[in-house]
Amino acid sequence: MRLSLPRAATAAALAAVVATAVSPASANTSNWRDISPPGSEASVLLDVETGGGATWAIGRRTDAATGSSTPVALRWTRAGWQAPPQPVGQSRLEDLTVGAPDQVWTAGSRDETVDGAEKGHERALLQHWNGSAWNEVTLPFPEGVDYSTLSAVDTDADGAVWVYGGYINAGGEYFSVLFRGDADAGGHWTLLPAETGLTWVSQIKAVPGDGIYAIGDGISRFDGTAWSRQHLPPTLDGALFDGIAVRTATDEVWAAGYISDETLWRRPVIVRYDGRSWSRVRTPAETGQLSDIAFDGSGRPVAVGETLDPAVSPDGNYVLTPGPHGCRRTTFAPQPCTDERPQLRRGKQHS
């Protein structure tokens, strides 16, 4: 499962503020501008990432007549967005990571026709940008795989790429998979334990020491040998996460998503790991769901998503940034805050 709709609604704004690494004042949402590429009205962007001075956005374009999807991969340059040719036509790109200008990876699935049928089986699709062109990369799935797909990809500081997905064997059994390989597409892949303890995984994030975090219907951590599901506050049972950011210098991890609410439908959720334990960060008590989180130029977390409540945001865009030190009352969510549970305030995202 991927929470792609909210991420699509906020991807361009996230690129303008975070991915282009502008000044610390960039978290002031009144300074944001729309940098969507021309002719992109029929496209949906699912992810925006930056690394080593390179910025990319991925998504898909759907044919209204046939319902088929073609991938979209855009590179940001001084002249605007460019769309280098894709090696695979009918496919979907679900996740993206940018380690360096020549270490860009996308993960998703491709549709393969079976016996002439218009819709066939899904096959895992991994692509690598080497600085000049996209190339499809083959992963060593076990023999007899009948269906496969990839949902998450990330690179680490040691020059490795991590890929998470799943497959169905000839007997109809589903298995999760985790691969680790060279980020320069050298061809060597290691199959690692993939039982995260989660029902589904939306993103993975690599951390130093051969470890990664996985988020989805909870948070789990791989230490290079085994997975351990993280202990979150009990009030977050049922929370779903779709964005994660890591501050390696302080072992700090932030994750964003939402939790169902009887009154608000969905309420934004942010959690923070301080190197010892997880705590819930106070957010406004209003309708909203968060789909990604990143740090701005000053190191401040910025969470983005959407809301269906026009009283919160008429255009549906939703942004949370930390409030000032001490207690603060906001228009929509008067709430006390403490140093241990910093409050986040809502900002308007301009498109």
C-alpha positions in Angstrom: 0.0 0.0 0.0 1.2 3.5 -0.9 -0.3 6.7 0.3 0.4 8.3 -3.1 -2.4 10.8 -3.4 -1.2 13.1 -0.6 2.4 12.9 -1.6 1.4 13.8 -5.2 -0.5 16.9 -3.9 2.6 18.2 -2.1 5.6 17.0 -4.1 6.2 20.1 -6.1 6.1 22.4 -3.1 8.5 20.0 -1.2 10.9 20.2 -4.1 10.8 24.0 -4.1 11.5 24.3 -0.4 13.6 21.3 0.6 15.1 19.6 -2.4 16.5 22.8 -3.8 18.3 23.5 -0.5 17.4 27.2 -0.3 17.9 29.4 2.7 16.7 28.6 6.2 13.8 31.0 5.6 12.4 28.5 3.1 10.3 26.9 5.7 8.2 30.1 5.7 5.5 28.8 3.3 4.6 32.3 2.1 7.8 32.1 0.1 7.0 28.9 -1.7 6.4 29.0 -5.5 5.0 26.5 -8.0 7.7 24.9 -10.1 5.6 22.3 -11.8 6.8 21.5 -15.3 4.7 22.6 -18.3 2.3 20.0 -19.6 2.2 18.0 -16.4 -1.5 18.4 -15.8 -2.2 14.7 -16.6 0.7 13.5 -14.4 0.9 12.6 -10.7 4.2 13.1 -8.8 4.8 10.6 -6.1 8.2 11.5 -4.7 10.9 14.3 -4.9 14.4 13.7 -3.6 17.8 15.5 -3.7 21.4 14.4 -3.1 24.8 15.5 -4.1 23.4 18.6 -5.8 21.0 16.7 -7.9 17.2 16.9 -7.7 14.7 14.4 -9.2 10.9 13.9 -9.1 9.1 10.7 -10.2 5.5 9.7 -10.8 3.3 8.5 -13.6 1.0 9.6 -16.4 -2.2 7.7 -17.0 -3.9 7.3 -20.3 -7.6 8.3 -19.8 -8.7 6.0 -22.6 -6.8 2.8 -21.8 -6.0 3.3 -18.1 -2.4 2.3 -18.7 0.4 4.1 -16.9 3.7 5.4 -18.2 6.5 6.5 -15.9 7.5 10.1 -15.3 11.1 10.9 -14.1 12.1 14.6 -14.1 15.5 16.1 -13.4 15.8 19.7 -12.1 18.3 21.9 -13.9 19.0 25.6 -13.9 16.8 25.8 -17.0 13.9 23.9 -15.3 12.7 20.3 -15.4 14.0 17.8 -18.0 12.5 14.4 -18.8 15.2 12.0 -20.0 13.9 8.9 -22.0 12.6 6.0 -19.9 13.8 2.4 -20.7 10.4 0.9 -19.9 7.1 2.0 -21.2 4.0 0.7 -19.4 5.1 0.8 -15.7 4.7 2.6 -12.4 7.5 4.2 -10.4 6.7 4.2 -6.6 9.9 5.4 -4.9 13.1 7.3 -5.6 16.5 7.9 -4.1 19.3 10.3 -5.1 22.7 9.5 -3.7 24.7 11.5 -6.2 24.2 12.9 -9.7 25.2 9.5 -11.1 23.5 7.4 -8.4 19.8 7.9 -8.9 17.5 4.9 -8.4 13.7 4.3 -8.9 11.7 1.4 -7.8 8.2 0.2 -8.9 6.7 -2.4 -11.2 6.1 -3.0 -14.9 3.1 -4.6 -16.6 3.8 -7.7 -18.6 1.3 -9.0 -21.1 0.3 -12.7 -20.5 -1.2 -14.7 -23.4 -2.1 -11.5 -25.3 -4.2 -10.1 -22.5 -4.3 -6.3 -22.1 -3.4 -6.6 -18.4 -0.8 -9.1 -17.4 1.4 -9.8 -14.4 3.3 -7.2 -12.5 7.1 -7.5 -12.4 9.5 -5.7 -10.2 11.1 -2.7 -11.9 14.4 -1.2 -10.7 16.0 1.6 -12.7 19.4 3.4 -12.3 20.5 6.8 -13.7 24.2 6.8 -14.4 24.6 10.5 -15.0 23.6 10.3 -18.7 20.8 7.7 -19.2 18.4 5.4 -17.4 19.0 1.7 -17.4 16.8 -1.2 -16.1 18.6 -3.3 -13.4 17.7 -7.0 -12.9 17.4 -8.2 -9.3 18.1 -11.9 -8.3 14.6 -12.9 -7.3 14.2 -16.6 -6.4 13.3 -19.1 -9.2 9.6 -19.6 -10.0 8.5 -16.1 -9.1 5.0 -15.5 -10.6 4.5 -11.9 -9.5 6.9 -9.3 -8.1 6.9 -5.6 -7.2 9.1 -3.0 -5.5 7.8 -0.4 -3.1 10.8 1.3 -1.6 14.5 2.2 -2.3 17.2 4.1 -0.6 21.0 4.7 -0.7 23.4 5.0 2.2 26.5 7.0 2.9 28.7 3.9 2.2 27.7 3.8 -1.5 25.1 1.0 -1.2 21.5 0.9 -2.4 18.7 -0.9 -0.5 15.6 -2.2 -2.3 12.4 -3.5 -0.7 9.5 -5.3 -2.3 7.8 -8.6 -2.5 6.9 -11.6 -4.7 4.5 -14.5 -5.1 5.9 -17.9 -5.9 4.4 -20.5 -8.2 2.5 -21.9 -5.2 0.7 -18.7 -4.5 2.7 -17.8 -1.4 3.7 -14.1 -0.8 7.2 -13.2 0.5 8.8 -9.9 1.3 12.4 -9.3 -0.1 15.2 -6.9 0.8 18.2 -6.5 -1.5 21.4 -4.6 -0.9 23.8 -3.7 -3.7 26.4 -1.3 -5.0 24.9 2.2 -5.7 27.0 2.4 -8.9 25.1 -0.6 -10.3 28.1 -2.9 -10.2 25.8 -5.9 -10.3 26.5 -7.6 -6.9 23.3 -8.0 -4.8 22.8 -9.6 -1.4 19.4 -10.9 -0.3 18.8 -9.9 3.3 16.1 -10.8 5.9 12.9 -8.9 5.0 10.4 -9.8 7.7 9.9 -6.3 9.2 6.9 -7.2 11.4 4.8 -4.7 9.4 1.8 -5.6 7.3 3.0 -3.2 4.6 6.0 -0.9 3.9 5.7 2.5 2.3 9.3 3.7 2.7 12.8 2.6 3.9 15.6 4.9 5.2 19.2 3.8 5.5 21.2 4.7 8.5 24.9 4.3 9.3 26.1 0.8 10.4 24.4 -1.3 7.8 20.9 -0.5 9.2 17.7 0.8 7.8 14.3 1.8 9.0 11.0 0.7 7.4 7.7 2.6 7.9 4.1 1.7 7.1 1.6 0.4 9.6 4.3 1.1 12.2 8.1 1.5 12.3 10.7 -1.2 12.2 14.5 -1.2 12.3 17.0 -3.5 10.7 20.4 -3.7 12.4 22.2 -5.6 9.7 21.1 -9.0 11.1 17.5 -8.9 12.2 14.4 -6.6 12.3 12.9 -5.2 15.5 9.5 -3.4 15.5 9.8 -0.1 17.3 7.9 0.6 20.5 5.7 3.7 19.8 3.4 5.4 22.3 0.3 3.2 22.9 -1.9 6.1 21.8 -0.6 5.5 18.2 -2.0 2.0 17.7 -3.4 2.0 14.2 -1.2 5.0 12.9 0.1 4.8 9.4 3.3 6.4 8.3 4.4 7.5 4.9 7.4 9.9 5.5 10.7 9.5 7.4 13.7 11.7 7.9 17.0 10.9 9.7 19.5 13.3 11.3 22.5 11.0 11.6 24.6 13.4 13.7 22.3 13.0 16.7 20.7 9.6 16.0 17.4 11.5 15.6 14.6 10.1 13.5 11.3 11.7 12.6 8.3 10.0 10.9 5.0 11.4 9.7 1.6 10.1 8.8 -1.9 10.0 10.2 -4.2 8.1 12.5 -8.0 7.6 12.2 -10.2 9.8 14.3 -13.9 9.4 15.0 -14.5 13.1 14.8 -11.8 14.4 12.5 -11.6 11.3 10.1 -7.8 11.5 9.9 -5.5 13.4 12.2 -1.9 14.2 11.5 0.8 12.2 13.4 4.5 12.9 13.9 6.8 10.8 16.0 10.4 11.5 17.0 13.2 9.1 18.1 15.9 10.9 20.2 18.4 8.0 20.2 16.7 6.3 23.2 13.0 6.2 22.8 10.1 7.3 20.5 7.7 10.1 21.5 4.7 11.7 19.9 5.1 15.2 18.7 2.1 17.4 19.4 0.2 18.4 16.3 -3.0 20.4 15.8 -6.3 18.6 16.5 -7.7 19.0 13.0 -8.4 17.0 9.9 -5.2 16.3 8.0 -2.8 13.6 6.9 1.0 13.8 6.4 2.8 12.1 3.6 6.4 13.2 3.9 8.8 15.0 6.2 12.3 16.6 5.6 14.7 19.1 7.2 15.0 22.6 5.8 18.2 24.6 5.4 18.2 25.4 9.1 17.7 21.8 10.2 14.0 22.4 11.1 11.6 19.5 10.2 8.9 20.4 7.7 6.0 17.9 7.2 3.7 18.1 4.2 0.4 16.4 3.3 -3.3 17.3 2.7 -6.6 18.1 4.4 -10.2 17.6 3.3 -11.4 20.3 5.6 -11.8 23.7 3.8 -11.8 25.4 7.1 -8.2 24.2 7.6 -7.0 24.9 4.1 -9.3 25.8 1.2 -7.0 24.3 -1.4 -6.3 21.1 0.6 -2.6 21.6 1.0 -1.3 21.0 4.5 2.1 21.9 6.1 3.4 21.6 9.6 6.5 23.3 11.0 7.7 23.6 14.7 6.3 26.5 16.7 8.4 28.9 18.8 9.9 27.8 22.1 7.4 27.5 24.9 3.6 27.4 24.7 1.7 28.8 21.7 -1.9 29.0 20.7 -2.8 28.6 17.1 -6.0 29.6 15.3 -7.2 26.1 14.7 -5.6 24.1 17.5 -5.0 25.8 20.8 -2.7 23.4 22.6 -0.1 23.6 25.3 3.4 22.3 24.5 6.5 21.4 26.5 10.2 21.1 25.8 9.8 17.3 25.7 6.9 17.4 23.3 7.5 20.3 20.9 4.4 21.6 19.2 4.1 21.9 15.5 2.1 24.7 13.9 0.2 24.6 10.7 1.3 26.7 7.7 -0.3 27.4 4.3 1.3 25.9 1.3 1.0 28.1 -1.8 0.8 26.4 -5.2 
